[in-house]
Amino acid sequence: MNDGYNVIDLKDIIYCEAFDSYTKIQLINNASHLISKSLKEYEEMLSDKGFYRVHKSFLINIHHIVKIIKGLGTAVIMSDQKNIPISARKKDEFFTQLKGVINL
């Protein structure tokens, strides 16, 4: 039963993950929501708010990055310990974007 909308603070979103035409919003404290909107819609809404599309299936909150794994399998470890791959074609742009936000 849909009795309204959940209001989520952006700082509580760790990442968004694509599931067909749905998006899983992963929150702090191991909570998550499955929403009937595409990841592309969330990318358009959140890209200027500290979120970056690192892979066709993932939009991450850069403020929840704990570690960056460089090399052949470039990835980020998020604050919930999820290992999220960075696609090869997004890698250079991602690191350029990060330099404006954190010290690499």
Gaussian input, Z-matrix of N, CA and C with variables (Angstrom, degrees):
# hf/3-21g

backbone

0 1
 N
 C     1     B1
 C     2     B2     1     A1
 N     3     B3     2     A2     1     D1
 C     4     B4     3     A3     2     D2
 C     5     B5     4     A4     3     D3
 N     6     B6     5     A5     4     D4
 C     7     B7     6     A6     5     D5
 C     8     B8     7     A7     6     D6
 N     9     B9     8     A8     7     D7
 C    10    B10     9     A9     8     D8
 C    11    B11    10    A10     9     D9
 N    12    B12    11    A11    10    D10
 C    13    B13    12    A12    11    D11
 C    14    B14    13    A13    12    D12
 N    15    B15    14    A14    13    D13
 C    16    B16    15    A15    14    D14
 C    17    B17    16    A16    15    D15
 N    18    B18    17    A17    16    D16
 C    19    B19    18    A18    17    D17
 C    20    B20    19    A19    18    D18
 N    21    B21    20    A20    19    D19
 C    22    B22    21    A21    20    D20
 C    23    B23    22    A22    21    D21
 N    24    B24    23    A23    22    D22
 C    25    B25    24    A24    23    D23
 C    26    B26    25    A25    24    D24
 N    27    B27    26    A26    25    D25
 C    28    B28    27    A27    26    D26
 C    29    B29    28    A28    27    D27
 N    30    B30    29    A29    28    D28
 C    31    B31    30    A30    29    D29
 C    32    B32    31    A31    30    D30
 N    33    B33    32    A32    31    D31
 C    34    B34    33    A33    32    D32
 C    35    B35    34    A34    33    D33
 N    36    B36    35    A35    34    D34
 C    37    B37    36    A36    35    D35
 C    38    B38    37    A37    36    D36
 N    39    B39    38    A38    37    D37
 C    40    B40    39    A39    38    D38
 C    41    B41    40    A40    39    D39
 N    42    B42    41    A41    40    D40
 C    43    B43    42    A42    41    D41
 C    44    B44    43    A43    42    D42
 N    45    B45    44    A44    43    D43
 C    46    B46    45    A45    44    D44
 C    47    B47    46    A46    45    D45
 N    48    B48    47    A47    46    D46
 C    49    B49    48    A48    47    D47
 C    50    B50    49    A49    48    D48
 N    51    B51    50    A50    49    D49
 C    52    B52    51    A51    50    D50
 C    53    B53    52    A52    51    D51
 N    54    B54    53    A53    52    D52
 C    55    B55    54    A54    53    D53
 C    56    B56    55    A55    54    D54
 N    57    B57    56    A56    55    D55
 C    58    B58    57    A57    56    D56
 C    59    B59    58    A58    57    D57
 N    60    B60    59    A59    58    D58
 C    61    B61    60    A60    59    D59
 C    62    B62    61    A61    60    D60
 N    63    B63    62    A62    61    D61
 C    64    B64    63    A63    62    D62
 C    65    B65    64    A64    63    D63
 N    66    B66    65    A65    64    D64
 C    67    B67    66    A66    65    D65
 C    68    B68    67    A67    66    D66
 N    69    B69    68    A68    67    D67
 C    70    B70    69    A69    68    D68
 C    71    B71    70    A70    69    D69
 N    72    B72    71    A71    70    D70
 C    73    B73    72    A72    71    D71
 C    74    B74    73    A73    72    D72
 N    75    B75    74    A74    73    D73
 C    76    B76    75    A75    74    D74
 C    77    B77    76    A76    75    D75
 N    78    B78    77    A77    76    D76
 C    79    B79    78    A78    77    D77
 C    80    B80    79    A79    78    D78
 N    81    B81    80    A80    79    D79
 C    82    B82    81    A81    80    D80
 C    83    B83    82    A82    81    D81
 N    84    B84    83    A83    82    D82
 C    85    B85    84    A84    83    D83
 C    86    B86    85    A85    84    D84
 N    87    B87    86    A86    85    D85
 C    88    B88    87    A87    86    D86
 C    89    B89    88    A88    87    D87
 N    90    B90    89    A89    88    D88
 C    91    B91    90    A90    89    D89
 C    92    B92    91    A91    90    D90
 N    93    B93    92    A92    91    D91
 C    94    B94    93    A93    92    D92
 C    95    B95    94    A94    93    D93
 N    96    B96    95    A95    94    D94
 C    97    B97    96    A96    95    D95
 C    98    B98    97    A97    96    D96
 N    99    B99    98    A98    97    D97
 C   100   B100    99    A99    98    D98
 C   101   B101   100   A100    99    D99
 N   102   B102   101   A101   100   D100
 C   103   B103   102   A102   101   D101
 C   104   B104   103   A103   102   D102
 N   105   B105   104   A104   103   D103
 C   106   B106   105   A105   104   D104
 C   107   B107   106   A106   105   D105
 N   108   B108   107   A107   106   D106
 C   109   B109   108   A108   107   D107
 C   110   B110   109   A109   108   D108
 N   111   B111   110   A110   109   D109
 C   112   B112   111   A111   110   D110
 C   113   B113   112   A112   111   D111
 N   114   B114   113   A113   112   D112
 C   115   B115   114   A114   113   D113
 C   116   B116   115   A115   114   D114
 N   117   B117   116   A116   115   D115
 C   118   B118   117   A117   116   D116
 C   119   B119   118   A118   117   D117
 N   120   B120   119   A119   118   D118
 C   121   B121   120   A120   119   D119
 C   122   B122   121   A121   120   D120
 N   123   B123   122   A122   121   D121
 C   124   B124   123   A123   122   D122
 C   125   B125   124   A124   123   D123
 N   126   B126   125   A125   124   D124
 C   127   B127   126   A126   125   D125
 C   128   B128   127   A127   126   D126
 N   129   B129   128   A128   127   D127
 C   130   B130   129   A129   128   D128
 C   131   B131   130   A130   129   D129
 N   132   B132   131   A131   130   D130
 C   133   B133   132   A132   131   D131
 C   134   B134   133   A133   132   D132
 N   135   B135   134   A134   133   D133
 C   136   B136   135   A135   134   D134
 C   137   B137   136   A136   135   D135
 N   138   B138   137   A137   136   D136
 C   139   B139   138   A138   137   D137
 C   140   B140   139   A139   138   D138
 N   141   B141   140   A140   139   D139
 C   142   B142   141   A141   140   D140
 C   143   B143   142   A142   141   D141
 N   144   B144   143   A143   142   D142
 C   145   B145   144   A144   143   D143
 C   146   B146   145   A145   144   D144
 N   147   B147   146   A146   145   D145
 C   148   B148   147   A147   146   D146
 C   149   B149   148   A148   147   D147
 N   150   B150   149   A149   148   D148
 C   151   B151   150   A150   149   D149
 C   152   B152   151   A151   150   D150
 N   153   B153   152   A152   151   D151
 C   154   B154   153   A153   152   D152
 C   155   B155   154   A154   153   D153
 N   156   B156   155   A155   154   D154
 C   157   B157   156   A156   155   D155
 C   158   B158   157   A157   156   D156
 N   159   B159   158   A158   157   D157
 C   160   B160   159   A159   158   D158
 C   161   B161   160   A160   159   D159
 N   162   B162   161   A161   160   D160
 C   163   B163   162   A162   161   D161
 C   164   B164   163   A163   162   D162
 N   165   B165   164   A164   163   D163
 C   166   B166   165   A165   164   D164
 C   167   B167   166   A166   165   D165
 N   168   B168   167   A167   166   D166
 C   169   B169   168   A168   167   D167
 C   170   B170   169   A169   168   D168
 N   171   B171   170   A170   169   D169
 C   172   B172   171   A171   170   D170
 C   173   B173   172   A172   171   D171
 N   174   B174   173   A173   172   D172
 C   175   B175   174   A174   173   D173
 C   176   B176   175   A175   174   D174
 N   177   B177   176   A176   175   D175
 C   178   B178   177   A177   176   D176
 C   179   B179   178   A178   177   D177
 N   180   B180   179   A179   178   D178
 C   181   B181   180   A180   179   D179
 C   182   B182   181   A181   180   D180
 N   183   B183   182   A182   181   D181
 C   184   B184   183   A183   182   D182
 C   185   B185   184   A184   183   D183
 N   186   B186   185   A185   184   D184
 C   187   B187   186   A186   185   D185
 C   188   B188   187   A187   186   D186
 N   189   B189   188   A188   187   D187
 C   190   B190   189   A189   188   D188
 C   191   B191   190   A190   189   D189
 N   192   B192   191   A191   190   D190
 C   193   B193   192   A192   191   D191
 C   194   B194   193   A193   192   D192
 N   195   B195   194   A194   193   D193
 C   196   B196   195   A195   194   D194
 C   197   B197   196   A196   195   D195
 N   198   B198   197   A197   196   D196
 C   199   B199   198   A198   197   D197
 C   200   B200   199   A199   198   D198
 N   201   B201   200   A200   199   D199
 C   202   B202   201   A201   200   D200
 C   203   B203   202   A202   201   D201
 N   204   B204   203   A203   202   D202
 C   205   B205   204   A204   203   D203
 C   206   B206   205   A205   204   D204
 N   207   B207   206   A206   205   D205
 C   208   B208   207   A207   206   D206
 C   209   B209   208   A208   207   D207
 N   210   B210   209   A209   208   D208
 C   211   B211   210   A210   209   D209
 C   212   B212   211   A211   210   D210
 N   213   B213   212   A212   211   D211
 C   214   B214   213   A213   212   D212
 C   215   B215   214   A214   213   D213
 N   216   B216   215   A215   214   D214
 C   217   B217   216   A216   215   D215
 C   218   B218   217   A217   216   D216
 N   219   B219   218   A218   217   D217
 C   220   B220   219   A219   218   D218
 C   221   B221   220   A220   219   D219
 N   222   B222   221   A221   220   D220
 C   223   B223   222   A222   221   D221
 C   224   B224   223   A223   222   D222
 N   225   B225   224   A224   223   D223
 C   226   B226   225   A225   224   D224
 C   227   B227   226   A226   225   D225
 N   228   B228   227   A227   226   D226
 C   229   B229   228   A228   227   D227
 C   230   B230   229   A229   228   D228
 N   231   B231   230   A230   229   D229
 C   232   B232   231   A231   230   D230
 C   233   B233   232   A232   231   D231
 N   234   B234   233   A233   232   D232
 C   235   B235   234   A234   233   D233
 C   236   B236   235   A235   234   D234
 N   237   B237   236   A236   235   D235
 C   238   B238   237   A237   236   D236
 C   239   B239   238   A238   237   D237
 N   240   B240   239   A239   238   D238
 C   241   B241   240   A240   239   D239
 C   242   B242   241   A241   240   D240
 N   243   B243   242   A242   241   D241
 C   244   B244   243   A243   242   D242
 C   245   B245   244   A244   243   D243
 N   246   B246   245   A245   244   D244
 C   247   B247   246   A246   245   D245
 C   248   B248   247   A247   246   D246
 N   249   B249   248   A248   247   D247
 C   250   B250   249   A249   248   D248
 C   251   B251   250   A250   249   D249
 N   252   B252   251   A251   250   D250
 C   253   B253   252   A252   251   D251
 C   254   B254   253   A253   252   D252
 N   255   B255   254   A254   253   D253
 C   256   B256   255   A255   254   D254
 C   257   B257   256   A256   255   D255
 N   258   B258   257   A257   256   D256
 C   259   B259   258   A258   257   D257
 C   260   B260   259   A259   258   D258
 N   261   B261   260   A260   259   D259
 C   262   B262   261   A261   260   D260
 C   263   B263   262   A262   261   D261
 N   264   B264   263   A263   262   D262
 C   265   B265   264   A264   263   D263
 C   266   B266   265   A265   264   D264
 N   267   B267   266   A266   265   D265
 C   268   B268   267   A267   266   D266
 C   269   B269   268   A268   267   D267
 N   270   B270   269   A269   268   D268
 C   271   B271   270   A270   269   D269
 C   272   B272   271   A271   270   D270
 N   273   B273   272   A272   271   D271
 C   274   B274   273   A273   272   D272
 C   275   B275   274   A274   273   D273
 N   276   B276   275   A275   274   D274
 C   277   B277   276   A276   275   D275
 C   278   B278   277   A277   276   D276
 N   279   B279   278   A278   277   D277
 C   280   B280   279   A279   278   D278
 C   281   B281   280   A280   279   D279
 N   282   B282   281   A281   280   D280
 C   283   B283   282   A282   281   D281
 C   284   B284   283   A283   282   D282
 N   285   B285   284   A284   283   D283
 C   286   B286   285   A285   284   D284
 C   287   B287   286   A286   285   D285
 N   288   B288   287   A287   286   D286
 C   289   B289   288   A288   287   D287
 C   290   B290   289   A289   288   D288
 N   291   B291   290   A290   289   D289
 C   292   B292   291   A291   290   D290
 C   293   B293   292   A292   291   D291
 N   294   B294   293   A293   292   D292
 C   295   B295   294   A294   293   D293
 C   296   B296   295   A295   294   D294
 N   297   B297   296   A296   295   D295
 C   298   B298   297   A297   296   D296
 C   299   B299   298   A298   297   D297
 N   300   B300   299   A299   298   D298
 C   301   B301   300   A300   299   D299
 C   302   B302   301   A301   300   D300
 N   303   B303   302   A302   301   D301
 C   304   B304   303   A303   302   D302
 C   305   B305   304   A304   303   D303
 N   306   B306   305   A305   304   D304
 C   307   B307   306   A306   305   D305
 C   308   B308   307   A307   306   D306
 N   309   B309   308   A308   307   D307
 C   310   B310   309   A309   308   D308
 C   311   B311   310   A310   309   D309

   B1=1.4515
   B2=1.5243
   B3=1.3207
   B4=1.4505
   B5=1.5223
   B6=1.3350
   B7=1.4643
   B8=1.5252
   B9=1.3378
   B10=1.4541
   B11=1.5134
   B12=1.3289
   B13=1.4576
   B14=1.5156
   B15=1.3215
   B16=1.4577
   B17=1.5214
   B18=1.3128
   B19=1.4632
   B20=1.5275
   B21=1.3385
   B22=1.4558
   B23=1.5197
   B24=1.3206
   B25=1.4664
   B26=1.5333
   B27=1.3175
   B28=1.4677
   B29=1.5197
   B30=1.3280
   B31=1.4610
   B32=1.5275
   B33=1.3280
   B34=1.4655
   B35=1.5304
   B36=1.3290
   B37=1.4692
   B38=1.5220
   B39=1.3366
   B40=1.4644
   B41=1.5293
   B42=1.3332
   B43=1.4656
   B44=1.5179
   B45=1.3277
   B46=1.4556
   B47=1.5274
   B48=1.3296
   B49=1.4649
   B50=1.5201
   B51=1.3321
   B52=1.4672
   B53=1.5311
   B54=1.3214
   B55=1.4620
   B56=1.5206
   B57=1.3343
   B58=1.4656
   B59=1.5248
   B60=1.3276
   B61=1.4645
   B62=1.5342
   B63=1.3205
   B64=1.4672
   B65=1.5237
   B66=1.3232
   B67=1.4573
   B68=1.5195
   B69=1.3331
   B70=1.4618
   B71=1.5170
   B72=1.3214
   B73=1.4644
   B74=1.5288
   B75=1.3303
   B76=1.4670
   B77=1.5209
   B78=1.3256
   B79=1.4640
   B80=1.5238
   B81=1.3190
   B82=1.4618
   B83=1.5336
   B84=1.3069
   B85=1.4715
   B86=1.5225
   B87=1.3430
   B88=1.4703
   B89=1.5312
   B90=1.3068
   B91=1.4649
   B92=1.5262
   B93=1.3346
   B94=1.4603
   B95=1.5244
   B96=1.3171
   B97=1.4680
   B98=1.5219
   B99=1.3275
   B100=1.4546
   B101=1.5211
   B102=1.3398
   B103=1.4597
   B104=1.5237
   B105=1.3172
   B106=1.4715
   B107=1.5277
   B108=1.3323
   B109=1.4656
   B110=1.5224
   B111=1.3178
   B112=1.4610
   B113=1.5340
   B114=1.3305
   B115=1.4564
   B116=1.5270
   B117=1.3192
   B118=1.4693
   B119=1.5314
   B120=1.3270
   B121=1.4718
   B122=1.5229
   B123=1.3439
   B124=1.4668
   B125=1.5219
   B126=1.3263
   B127=1.4669
   B128=1.5285
   B129=1.3176
   B130=1.4688
   B131=1.5259
   B132=1.3232
   B133=1.4675
   B134=1.5273
   B135=1.3475
   B136=1.4612
   B137=1.5248
   B138=1.3269
   B139=1.4685
   B140=1.5300
   B141=1.2996
   B142=1.4687
   B143=1.5339
   B144=1.3433
   B145=1.4669
   B146=1.5289
   B147=1.3483
   B148=1.4668
   B149=1.5144
   B150=1.3217
   B151=1.4616
   B152=1.5236
   B153=1.3444
   B154=1.4607
   B155=1.5283
   B156=1.3186
   B157=1.4705
   B158=1.5195
   B159=1.3270
   B160=1.4601
   B161=1.5257
   B162=1.3275
   B163=1.4593
   B164=1.5183
   B165=1.3253
   B166=1.4718
   B167=1.5218
   B168=1.3361
   B169=1.4615
   B170=1.5261
   B171=1.3402
   B172=1.4602
   B173=1.5276
   B174=1.3153
   B175=1.4626
   B176=1.5227
   B177=1.3278
   B178=1.4709
   B179=1.5259
   B180=1.3195
   B181=1.4598
   B182=1.5224
   B183=1.3300
   B184=1.4573
   B185=1.5280
   B186=1.3196
   B187=1.4650
   B188=1.5305
   B189=1.3280
   B190=1.4690
   B191=1.5227
   B192=1.3324
   B193=1.4667
   B194=1.5237
   B195=1.3391
   B196=1.4580
   B197=1.5229
   B198=1.3472
   B199=1.4572
   B200=1.5232
   B201=1.3349
   B202=1.4574
   B203=1.5208
   B204=1.3184
   B205=1.4563
   B206=1.5229
   B207=1.3247
   B208=1.4625
   B209=1.5218
   B210=1.3198
   B211=1.4572
   B212=1.5088
   B213=1.3091
   B214=1.4532
   B215=1.5254
   B216=1.3088
   B217=1.4650
   B218=1.5183
   B219=1.3276
   B220=1.4624
   B221=1.5215
   B222=1.3386
   B223=1.4642
   B224=1.5226
   B225=1.3112
   B226=1.4604
   B227=1.5291
   B228=1.3059
   B229=1.4599
   B230=1.5210
   B231=1.3192
   B232=1.4562
   B233=1.5270
   B234=1.3172
   B235=1.4641
   B236=1.5278
   B237=1.3399
   B238=1.4713
   B239=1.5274
   B240=1.3438
   B241=1.4721
   B242=1.5269
   B243=1.3284
   B244=1.4640
   B245=1.5230
   B246=1.3310
   B247=1.4524
   B248=1.5270
   B249=1.3256
   B250=1.4644
   B251=1.5257
   B252=1.3322
   B253=1.4658
   B254=1.5243
   B255=1.3317
   B256=1.4648
   B257=1.5279
   B258=1.3110
   B259=1.4682
   B260=1.5231
   B261=1.3238
   B262=1.4718
   B263=1.5224
   B264=1.3251
   B265=1.4625
   B266=1.5217
   B267=1.3277
   B268=1.4722
   B269=1.5263
   B270=1.3284
   B271=1.4611
   B272=1.5308
   B273=1.3342
   B274=1.4664
   B275=1.5227
   B276=1.3176
   B277=1.4666
   B278=1.5289
   B279=1.3319
   B280=1.4620
   B281=1.5330
   B282=1.3444
   B283=1.4609
   B284=1.5266
   B285=1.3093
   B286=1.4568
   B287=1.5312
   B288=1.3074
   B289=1.4628
   B290=1.5275
   B291=1.3305
   B292=1.4614
   B293=1.5271
   B294=1.3226
   B295=1.4640
   B296=1.5250
   B297=1.3129
   B298=1.4592
   B299=1.5102
   B300=1.3348
   B301=1.4589
   B302=1.5357
   B303=1.3485
   B304=1.4593
   B305=1.5231
   B306=1.3266
   B307=1.4669
   B308=1.5148
   B309=1.3310
   B310=1.4623
   B311=1.5074
   A1=109.16
   A2=116.58
   A3=121.62
   A4=108.85
   A5=115.73
   A6=120.00
   A7=112.48
   A8=116.96
   A9=119.89
   A10=110.68
   A11=115.61
   A12=122.03
   A13=110.25
   A14=116.50
   A15=121.27
   A16=107.83
   A17=116.42
   A18=121.43
   A19=106.68
   A20=115.86
   A21=121.14
   A22=109.18
   A23=115.95
   A24=121.28
   A25=107.60
   A26=118.11
   A27=121.77
   A28=112.70
   A29=117.69
   A30=119.62
   A31=112.39
   A32=117.43
   A33=121.47
   A34=113.08
   A35=117.41
   A36=121.01
   A37=108.80
   A38=116.68
   A39=121.25
   A40=109.16
   A41=116.03
   A42=120.70
   A43=109.83
   A44=114.62
   A45=122.51
   A46=106.16
   A47=115.65
   A48=120.90
   A49=110.15
   A50=115.82
   A51=121.49
   A52=111.18
   A53=115.83
   A54=124.26
   A55=106.51
   A56=116.51
   A57=122.15
   A58=109.33
   A59=118.41
   A60=120.00
   A61=111.66
   A62=117.10
   A63=122.73
   A64=109.42
   A65=115.42
   A66=121.32
   A67=108.67
   A68=115.01
   A69=120.54
   A70=106.67
   A71=116.45
   A72=122.76
   A73=106.23
   A74=116.21
   A75=120.78
   A76=108.63
   A77=115.60
   A78=122.01
   A79=110.60
   A80=115.04
   A81=119.70
   A82=108.19
   A83=116.71
   A84=122.89
   A85=112.93
   A86=116.69
   A87=123.20
   A88=114.31
   A89=117.88
   A90=120.97
   A91=108.79
   A92=116.37
   A93=120.25
   A94=109.86
   A95=114.72
   A96=121.54
   A97=107.71
   A98=117.05
   A99=122.01
   A100=106.81
   A101=116.37
   A102=122.44
   A103=109.54
   A104=116.33
   A105=120.41
   A106=112.48
   A107=115.87
   A108=122.94
   A109=106.59
   A110=116.41
   A111=119.82
   A112=110.67
   A113=114.51
   A114=120.00
   A115=110.64
   A116=116.92
   A117=121.72
   A118=110.70
   A119=117.28
   A120=120.41
   A121=111.02
   A122=116.57
   A123=119.79
   A124=111.08
   A125=116.80
   A126=120.15
   A127=109.99
   A128=117.22
   A129=121.28
   A130=111.61
   A131=117.35
   A132=121.10
   A133=113.19
   A134=117.47
   A135=120.56
   A136=116.10
   A137=117.95
   A138=119.31
   A139=113.60
   A140=118.92
   A141=120.81
   A142=111.86
   A143=116.13
   A144=120.82
   A145=112.02
   A146=116.39
   A147=120.15
   A148=114.44
   A149=117.44
   A150=121.19
   A151=108.75
   A152=115.08
   A153=119.13
   A154=109.75
   A155=115.99
   A156=122.24
   A157=107.83
   A158=117.07
   A159=122.22
   A160=112.90
   A161=116.53
   A162=121.78
   A163=106.75
   A164=117.54
   A165=119.06
   A166=112.62
   A167=117.17
   A168=120.61
   A169=114.69
   A170=118.18
   A171=118.99
   A172=113.70
   A173=114.57
   A174=124.79
   A175=105.04
   A176=117.41
   A177=119.12
   A178=112.07
   A179=114.82
   A180=122.46
   A181=105.67
   A182=117.88
   A183=120.20
   A184=113.04
   A185=117.73
   A186=120.88
   A187=111.90
   A188=117.59
   A189=121.95
   A190=112.48
   A191=117.68
   A192=120.58
   A193=108.77
   A194=116.26
   A195=121.35
   A196=110.95
   A197=115.98
   A198=120.17
   A199=109.21
   A200=115.04
   A201=121.10
   A202=107.45
   A203=116.23
   A204=121.87
   A205=107.09
   A206=116.22
   A207=121.23
   A208=109.29
   A209=115.71
   A210=120.39
   A211=110.85
   A212=115.23
   A213=121.45
   A214=112.54
   A215=117.03
   A216=121.01
   A217=110.96
   A218=116.71
   A219=121.01
   A220=110.15
   A221=115.09
   A222=120.50
   A223=109.43
   A224=115.79
   A225=121.32
   A226=107.96
   A227=114.78
   A228=120.99
   A229=105.24
   A230=115.02
   A231=119.88
   A232=110.58
   A233=117.22
   A234=121.73
   A235=113.71
   A236=117.74
   A237=120.75
   A238=110.97
   A239=116.57
   A240=125.48
   A241=114.34
   A242=118.58
   A243=122.38
   A244=108.92
   A245=116.11
   A246=123.08
   A247=107.13
   A248=116.70
   A249=121.55
   A250=109.14
   A251=116.98
   A252=119.90
   A253=111.87
   A254=114.62
   A255=120.97
   A256=105.87
   A257=116.75
   A258=119.26
   A259=110.08
   A260=115.40
   A261=121.15
   A262=111.65
   A263=117.73
   A264=119.47
   A265=113.23
   A266=118.25
   A267=121.90
   A268=112.31
   A269=117.07
   A270=121.89
   A271=113.65
   A272=118.23
   A273=120.43
   A274=112.23
   A275=115.94
   A276=120.32
   A277=110.69
   A278=116.95
   A279=121.87
   A280=110.69
   A281=117.04
   A282=119.75
   A283=111.59
   A284=117.96
   A285=121.65
   A286=109.54
   A287=116.97
   A288=122.13
   A289=111.01
   A290=116.94
   A291=121.02
   A292=112.74
   A293=116.97
   A294=120.20
   A295=111.99
   A296=116.92
   A297=120.25
   A298=113.58
   A299=116.35
   A300=120.01
   A301=112.68
   A302=116.35
   A303=120.04
   A304=109.37
   A305=116.94
   A306=121.53
   A307=109.29
   A308=117.24
   A309=121.45
   A310=109.92
   D1=129.47
   D2=178.24
   D3=-95.03
   D4=106.64
   D5=-178.10
   D6=-110.19
   D7=16.99
   D8=178.57
   D9=148.83
   D10=-160.38
   D11=-177.05
   D12=-123.73
   D13=143.57
   D14=172.88
   D15=-85.27
   D16=134.61
   D17=176.26
   D18=-99.90
   D19=123.42
   D20=-175.84
   D21=-118.13
   D22=129.60
   D23=175.86
   D24=-73.31
   D25=129.83
   D26=-177.13
   D27=-56.44
   D28=-33.68
   D29=-179.16
   D30=-68.05
   D31=-16.11
   D32=178.40
   D33=-87.05
   D34=-8.59
   D35=178.98
   D36=-86.00
   D37=122.93
   D38=177.78
   D39=-86.67
   D40=-49.48
   D41=177.37
   D42=-160.55
   D43=166.10
   D44=174.25
   D45=-120.28
   D46=137.31
   D47=-177.09
   D48=-126.06
   D49=133.20
   D50=-179.28
   D51=-75.16
   D52=136.01
   D53=172.24
   D54=-135.82
   D55=90.43
   D56=-174.77
   D57=54.90
   D58=-120.56
   D59=179.66
   D60=-94.35
   D61=10.24
   D62=177.53
   D63=-107.54
   D64=165.21
   D65=175.80
   D66=-132.68
   D67=130.85
   D68=174.28
   D69=-93.23
   D70=124.28
   D71=176.56
   D72=-99.61
   D73=112.58
   D74=179.95
   D75=-93.25
   D76=124.82
   D77=-176.59
   D78=-110.15
   D79=168.23
   D80=173.10
   D81=-63.66
   D82=166.77
   D83=-179.32
   D84=61.96
   D85=26.53
   D86=175.01
   D87=62.82
   D88=17.95
   D89=176.98
   D90=-89.23
   D91=153.11
   D92=176.00
   D93=-152.36
   D94=160.17
   D95=177.77
   D96=-133.87
   D97=140.07
   D98=174.52
   D99=-104.63
   D100=120.57
   D101=-172.44
   D102=-117.05
   D103=143.01
   D104=-178.50
   D105=-87.10
   D106=50.88
   D107=172.96
   D108=-130.98
   D109=153.19
   D110=-178.84
   D111=-78.33
   D112=159.74
   D113=177.35
   D114=-62.15
   D115=-33.46
   D116=178.49
   D117=-59.68
   D118=-39.64
   D119=178.23
   D120=-62.78
   D121=-41.14
   D122=178.47
   D123=-70.38
   D124=-35.21
   D125=176.76
   D126=-60.23
   D127=-43.89
   D128=179.51
   D129=-64.85
   D130=-36.66
   D131=-179.41
   D132=-75.87
   D133=-33.06
   D134=-167.75
   D135=-111.79
   D136=-5.91
   D137=-173.61
   D138=-62.18
   D139=-26.92
   D140=178.40
   D141=-96.27
   D142=14.41
   D143=-178.28
   D144=-122.63
   D145=27.43
   D146=177.27
   D147=91.28
   D148=14.61
   D149=178.53
   D150=-111.55
   D151=145.76
   D152=-178.24
   D153=-140.40
   D154=136.78
   D155=179.11
   D156=-85.37
   D157=101.59
   D158=-175.96
   D159=-91.48
   D160=-11.30
   D161=-173.08
   D162=-160.87
   D163=158.91
   D164=-179.85
   D165=-58.93
   D166=-22.45
   D167=-177.20
   D168=-107.00
   D169=-3.59
   D170=-173.89
   D171=-135.46
   D172=134.95
   D173=171.06
   D174=-120.51
   D175=118.07
   D176=-173.71
   D177=-111.11
   D178=153.34
   D179=172.14
   D180=-88.91
   D181=110.89
   D182=-174.33
   D183=-63.46
   D184=-17.32
   D185=178.61
   D186=-78.09
   D187=-7.48
   D188=177.60
   D189=-105.94
   D190=9.72
   D191=176.20
   D192=-74.92
   D193=129.76
   D194=177.83
   D195=-104.04
   D196=-33.82
   D197=-177.52
   D198=-151.87
   D199=146.13
   D200=174.56
   D201=-114.50
   D202=125.55
   D203=178.66
   D204=-100.15
   D205=114.73
   D206=-179.02
   D207=-95.50
   D208=167.00
   D209=177.71
   D210=114.28
   D211=-154.72
   D212=-175.76
   D213=-60.70
   D214=-46.96
   D215=179.63
   D216=-103.43
   D217=65.69
   D218=-177.74
   D219=-59.00
   D220=132.92
   D221=-177.28
   D222=-155.35
   D223=170.36
   D224=172.65
   D225=-123.67
   D226=145.77
   D227=172.21
   D228=-103.50
   D229=126.31
   D230=-177.06
   D231=-93.52
   D232=172.75
   D233=-176.06
   D234=-63.73
   D235=-16.57
   D236=175.37
   D237=-96.68
   D238=12.34
   D239=-179.98
   D240=72.96
   D241=8.42
   D242=176.85
   D243=-70.34
   D244=131.63
   D245=176.65
   D246=-93.19
   D247=115.05
   D248=-176.77
   D249=-114.79
   D250=122.88
   D251=-179.04
   D252=-71.26
   D253=148.31
   D254=172.70
   D255=-107.39
   D256=122.36
   D257=-177.89
   D258=-65.41
   D259=148.96
   D260=-178.29
   D261=-57.36
   D262=-38.11
   D263=-177.46
   D264=-77.45
   D265=-14.74
   D266=178.59
   D267=-98.21
   D268=-12.85
   D269=-169.82
   D270=-57.20
   D271=-54.67
   D272=-176.91
   D273=-62.01
   D274=-44.70
   D275=179.41
   D276=-63.26
   D277=-39.15
   D278=179.57
   D279=-61.58
   D280=-47.76
   D281=-179.02
   D282=-66.00
   D283=-34.66
   D284=176.01
   D285=-64.08
   D286=-44.35
   D287=179.03
   D288=-63.25
   D289=-41.34
   D290=-178.90
   D291=-65.03
   D292=-34.73
   D293=-177.71
   D294=-58.97
   D295=-27.44
   D296=177.88
   D297=-78.59
   D298=-10.73
   D299=-174.77
   D300=-115.19
   D301=-41.70
   D302=-178.77
   D303=-131.33
   D304=162.12
   D305=177.36
   D306=-85.06
   D307=121.72
   D308=177.89
   D309=-99.27

